[in-house]
Amino acid sequence: MITFTPLAGAARSSRTIPLAYLLKVDDVQILLDCGSPDWRPEEEASTSAIREEDLAEEAFHWEQYCQTLRKHAPNIDLVLLSHGDLAHSGLYPYAYSRWGLKAPAYTTLPVQAMGRIAATEDVEGIRDEEEVEDDVAIQSSAFEGEGTMIAHEQTGSHSPEVEDKSVKLKNVRKYVATLQEVHDAFDSLNVLRFSQPCHLQGKCQGLTIIPFNAGHTLGGTIWKIRSPTAGTLLYAVDMNHMRERHLDGTVLMRTSAGGNTGIFESLLRPDLLITDAERANVTTARRKDRDAALLDCVDAALSSNHSILMPCDASTRVLELLVLLDQHWSYSRLRYPICLLSRTGGEMLTFVRSMMEWLGGTINKEDVGAEPQDGKSGRHKRKRDDDADDDALGALALRFRHLELFNSPAALLQKYSSKDPKLILAVPASLSHGPSRALFADFAAISDNVVLLTGRGEIGTLGRKLFEMWNDAQREETKWDRGKIGNNVMLDQVLTLKMRRKVPLQGAELEEYLKKEKVAKEQEAARKAAQERSQRILEADEGESDTDEEEDSDEENEVERALGDDIMDTTEEVHSPLSGFAGDKPRRKSAKRRDADGNDWDVGIDDDGLTKHILSYDIYLKGNQSKTTSFFKSADGQTQRFRMFPYIEKKRRVDEYGETVDVGMWLRKGKALEEEAESEEVKEMKRRKAEEETKPQEPPSKFVTDNVEVQLACRLFFVDLEGLHDGRAVKTIVREVNPRKLIVVHAPSPATDALLESVAAVRTMTKDIFAPTAGESIQIGQQTNSLSISIPDELLTSIKMSRFEDNEIGYVTGRVTSLASSTIPVLEPVISGQSSSRNAVGRTARGRILGSRHRSTLPQSTMIGELKLTALKARLQVVGVQAELIGEGVLICGAAAKKGGSADTLEDSVAVKKTARGRVELEGAVSDVYYTVRKEIYGLHALIAA
């Protein structure tokens, strides 16, 4: 039985982002995608307490989704990620690190790399602008924390009720992971290649997952799931059937050499298809027209000495923009700079250059971004990159000679002034935070600058608000979903933006922070000292009481008492009477040493002004000597001995078994062995951690929030470059795939209704169509119990196996027995003697007629599969048999299918008919054509020989 529950991105929902679905196949729970919303939606300023409540519900819409995912995370058995953007994989690092989502996760190599880059950019951008509280800290007061400025203090709220609402808004959780958590989560992913079957183990044993190319993003995946009880399941969301500059179209819809479009055979007729319908009612303009409109807008703005701001994502769709712009710059020989404003831009390009085998489309992998020099196209086949790592980059594609990378808006403005014409690609595409929002505040106030949008953005963000401004200003026939290219719009209004930033502490705030930091360090030092003292006490030899150790202790005590006066601390400065030899210099009684000329004695001054000898610790052989008395007295009085350097010999510790083990030495040796056996990933993680520790420490700072009023004077233009299928494509794909059951997700209500109406109009389509809302669970099929049985080798070798799709099927006869030593029953072969005796008993009971032969039931073979007449026609053409479809469910093969065939040739003709309930009828005279057609029909089925 299959149970499907949308956690986010459901059908008939205005919010289609993020995507996360819970699929339960029998007892296995599978999480399909784990996306994150935009954590910084736009907030409408208001002084009404009621309005604040509505704002809290609207702005923090993700709370229900996150809490539901948190509840299910520990029980999930498998995670499948389809795309490497935030909408599909953004929340996975947080759920993996803090919610116990430790189930095996699978994706492709590009999705792993692009998802890591997108999450890193998002995490760093948010944490650089506001304080993100941890799970424990969220329960504390909103006003706690050092160096944090509360938002309503800056905006000047006066009502106590509004202040209480601000506290509630601040306490709403934003589930943003740390940078280390992002790396740990994506390092744990298992990567697959396209069309690579993966047979799962453990609780998921029996399931097979296969990734296929979906288009839209680099490594984007359609997941095929094979279950022995539920059949074939297909999860296909956010596909693109069109070929782009750096990507091929989805494998789900292929174009043959003759120009015919069809569905990939292994993805036909699944038992369940889960697909999206977000653009089911959208007509997309031709790609040629969209590219021309974008480049014309860019050329017009730059030629008039104005700049263009293009908000973009950090890893996936930005590649299509870069390839398009770089090709245009090279062809038109433009000299304007292309600036990519992203912290992870260089890392992203390095990853892409190392994954050339995943690229496709119209890219020429030898000359994109590198023009031939001196008129010779083959002269510069290889060229070193900026990082001088030629071997890792492969071909010359994606060099982007006109592209410049910047980490912050300050770095961009330091090289180019605001008046210099340039094209700026800034992240994120939603303009909710980060460089794109910081630039927009100043950029949009300059007249005739152009803000060029390539995506609609998530609902509630600044990017979506700008898109709605542009779309509302268009005529009805030129709106974005009508298949036409609209016009640019001149903005003339005031927009209030909430800008968050981090500023260094100054004045009294800095002094207070340093004072608290000093107190904290002193407390930490005292705590460590107490721990070390406790450790030394525990390590002391408390139980040793033998004679040698007592003597050693007595000698130590004797030396300490004898030298007690010599080790006292003092800060007085003394002048030696031997100053003529060594010169006057200050001395400390706690750190005595000989004079420069090697004299054995120094003279100090006692507290009462009297001089006394200060003993040196050298070994005296002759000359001025100093003697001391022993602690132990002899019979004839005290014995004298020479004073020596106070060294106490440490004796080896032994027990009744010999010398004690040096635990420290073994620990150091074990640590060295562990370091030698570490894998490259562990070494890389330690190296990354060491680099973070060696980074220069940031000065004390705080987070502030300002309300900025921006007088919009720029131009606004939108060109759809999201790289997704349109309504015509998704309707064609669903109709051609022809699933037995269909689930529609990730679509607003109008788009959902449009797809359902289109599917209902097809007579051969299934009627089992579902469009669940968020949190609604639907059940498909019935509970199926599977049985495990053990087959001996002698019986297994006698089975004739036939392959059907991803399975092998065979017919076997045996007797099920149970063994006391195993819980799994065994299928034993039937002995021929037992079978014949059983038949003899039956014949005796029934009796026989004189002269008749006994009846024996012949075993019947079984054919598994569904005959497709189009596939049969293609196979017959390969073997040289002409075939034509003359009606619904009838295929004429042989001479009658040829044009102009006479009636005499009907003897060499065969008709193949499909009737109800999957029956196939083969009519015609016995001939070579008959046997050829029958052989091909058998070849399209799995024959289970009895």
C-alpha positions, 0 to 999 in steps of 0.5 A: 500500500502507498501513502502519500503526504505533502509536507509543503508544496502541495496542490491547490496552494498559493505557496508552491515553495518549498517542496517536501513530500512523505511517501510511504511504501508498505513500511518504508518511509521516503522523504522526497526533497527537503526544501527551505523557504525564504527566511526573510519575507517582506514585512509590512510596517503597521502600528496595529496589534491585530495587524501584527498578529496577521503579519506573524501568521503570514511572514512565518508561514513555514512553522507548520511545515518545519514542525511536521518535518521535525516530527517525522525526521527520526522515522524516515528511512530514505531521502531522495533529493531531485535538484540542488537549489534551496527549494528542493534541498535547502532545509536538509542540512538543518534537519540532518544535524538537529532533527535526526534525519540520519536516513540514507540520502541519495542524489547525483554528484552535481546536485550534491555540489550545487546544493552545498553551494546554494546552502552555504551562500544562504547561510552566510548571507543570513548570519551576516545580517542578523542573529540566528538563535539556536534551539536552546537560545530560542526559549530565552528572552528575545532581549538577551544576547550581547551586542544585539539591537532590537528592531523596534528600538530603531523604528521607534515603536511606542505602544506596549502591545506592539512591543509585545508583538515584536518580541513574539515576532522575534521569537519565531524560529528561523531554521538556519544551519551553521556552515559546518552543518552544511558541509557535514550534511552534504558530505553524507549524501550518496551520489549516483549516475544517471540510469544507475540502478541502486538496490537498497539494503536494510529496512529498504531491502527490495527497493530499487532507485534509478535517477534519470535526467530531468533538465532545469538544473545541473544534475536535476533528477527524475526518480524511478522507484521499483517496489516488489509490492507497489510496482513502479513509482515515478517522481518527476517535478520541475522538469524542462523538456527544452534543450538549453545552452548548458543542459539537455532536456529531460530524458522523459521526452525524447526526440528521435532521429526522424523528428518524432517525440516520444517517452523514454521506454523504461519510464512508460506506464508507471503504476504511480506518477507524482508530478507538478503542475505549477505552469500547467496554464502558462504559455511560454514564449520561444527561447529565441525571442526571450534571449533576444529580448534580454540581450537587447535590453542589456545592450540598450542600457549599457550603450546609454552608460547605465547599469543593469542589476540581474538578481540570480541564484547562487548555483543552478540557473545562474549558469545559463545566464553566464553562458548566454552573456559570455557568448554574447560578449564574445560575439559582439566584442563588448568591453563592459564588465560582467560582475558576479556578486557572490561569496561562493561564485569561484567555488561554484565555477570550479565545481562546474568545470570539473563536471563537464560530463554532466553538461549538454545543450548547445555548449561547445566544450572546446571554445566557450569562453576562449576565443581562438588567437592568431586565426588558428582554432586549434592553437590554444586547445588548453589554457590555464585557469586563474588558479593554475590548476589545468588538470582539474578543469579539463576543456576550455568551456566555462572560462568566462573571460569577461566575468569578474567575481566580487565577495561584497558590494563594497569590493565592487564599488571599490573597483567600479563607481556607481556611474560606470556602466556594468552588468551586475549579477547579484545573489539571491534572486529573491532580493530578501537579503545579501548583496542583491538587496544591499545594491538594490537600495542604491541602484534603483534610485538612479534614473534609467538603471535597469533591474532585469528579473529572470524569475518570479521569485517566492511569494512574499519576497521583494523579488516577487513584489517587483515581478507583480509590479511589472506584470500589473503594468502590462497589457492583457495580451503581453502578460508573462503567461501569454507567450509574449514578451512584455515591455520595460516599466519605468518605476516612480514610487517610494518603497520602504525596505527593512535593511539589516546589517552588522556594525562594529561596537563603539564607545560605551557599548564596546567598553561594556562588551570588553568588560563582560568578555574579560569577566567571562575569560577569567571565569573560564580560566578559573574553571580550567584551573580547578579542573587541572587541579582536580586532575592532578589530585586524581593522578597523585600516588595516594596509595603508595606506602612502601619504604622507598617512596617514604624515603623519597618523600622525606628527602623532598621534605628535607630539601624544601625545609632546608631551602625554604628561605631561598625560594621566597618571592620578593620584589626588592632590588638589591645591590651586590658588594661585588659590583666592581665585577658584575655591575649594579643590577636588580636581583630577585631572591626567587630567581638567583644565578651566578654573577657574570665573573663566576663568583660562588656567592651573592650577598643580599639584604635581609628585612632588618637590614643585615646582610646574609649569604645567598646560596647558589645551587652549583656543585662545590668541589673546592673553594668557598663551600657551604655545608648543611646538616642532615635531617637525620642525626647520627650517634656522635652528633650531626654529620655535615655534607656538601650542599648540591643542586636540589635535584630529586630523582624520579624513580620508575613506578612498579607494581607486583607485575613489574613496571607500570604501563605508560598510558600517555605513550600508548595514547600518543601512539594510537593517535598517530596510527589513527591519523595515518588511517584517516580518509581524505574526507576526514583530513579535508574536514580537519583542514577546513576546521583548522582554516576556520580557527586561523581566520582573523577574529572579527571585531565585536559587533552588533546587528542593527535594522534600519527602515530605508525609503527608496525613491524608485526611478529605475526601469523594470523588465522581466524575461522568463529564464526559469528553465521549466516546462510550460502547460503544453509540455506537461500535458503532453508528458502526462498523456504520453506517460499514461500512468495507472495512477496520478498525483499532482503536486506543486501547483496553485489552484488554477494550474491544478484545475487546468491539468486535471481538465486536460487529463480528464478529456483523454479517454484512455487516461486513468481516473485515479487522479489525486491532488492532495493539499498540505498535510492531507494523506492519501492511500493508494492500493491495498496492503500487500504481505510479502513472503520470504522463502529459501530455495536450494541450489539444485532447485534454483538451477532448474528454473528458467528465468525471464527478464521483465523490466528490472526483475527476473521471473521464473516458474517453480514447483516444490513443497514448502517445509519448515526447519527448526533451525531457521525461521525462513521456510524452505522450498524443496523439490518434489520427488517424482516417486511421490508425485506418481504415487499420488496420481495413482491413488487418484486414478484408482479412486476415480476408476478407469474405462477399459481401453482409455488412456489416463488424463494428465494436466499439462502445465500452462506457460504464463506471459507477463507484460503489456503489448504496445502496438507502436513498439511491435511496429518498430520491432517488425520494421527492424526485421523487415516486416511492413506494419501499419496501424489501421484502427484503434487496437489493430495492426496489419503486418505483412504484404497487406500493409504495403500500399497498392498490395493486391488481394493475392498477397493477403495470404502473407498478412497477419492482423494483431488485435488488442481486445479487452482485459489485455488479450492479444489476438493474432489472425492470419494464414500460417506463413513466415510472416505469422511466425515472425510476428508471433516471435516478436510478440513473445519477445515483448513479454516475459515468458514464464515457462512451466 
